[in-house]
Amino acid sequence: MTAETSDPVARAMVKRGKGGDFRNPERIRAWAHHIGTELGATP
């Protein structure tokens, strides 16, 4: 979320210091590894 977001609720959250990136980096790495493995698999 950034201050430029079009959603008024999200914009208010950012103004109050509650914005940011709340994604779980470990889950993203695991997902990316899974996708990479699937793409590299031979049929």
Contacts in CASP RR format, 6 or more apart in sequence:
PFRMAT RR
TARGET T0000
AUTHOR 0000-0000-0000
METHOD contacts of the structure
MODEL  1
MTAETSDPVARAMVKRGKGGDFRNPERIRAWAHHIGTELGATP
1 10 0 8 1.000
1 13 0 8 1.000
1 14 0 8 1.000
1 19 0 8 1.000
1 20 0 8 1.000
2 14 0 8 1.000
3 11 0 8 1.000
3 14 0 8 1.000
3 15 0 8 1.000
5 11 0 8 1.000
5 14 0 8 1.000
10 19 0 8 1.000
13 19 0 8 1.000
14 20 0 8 1.000
END
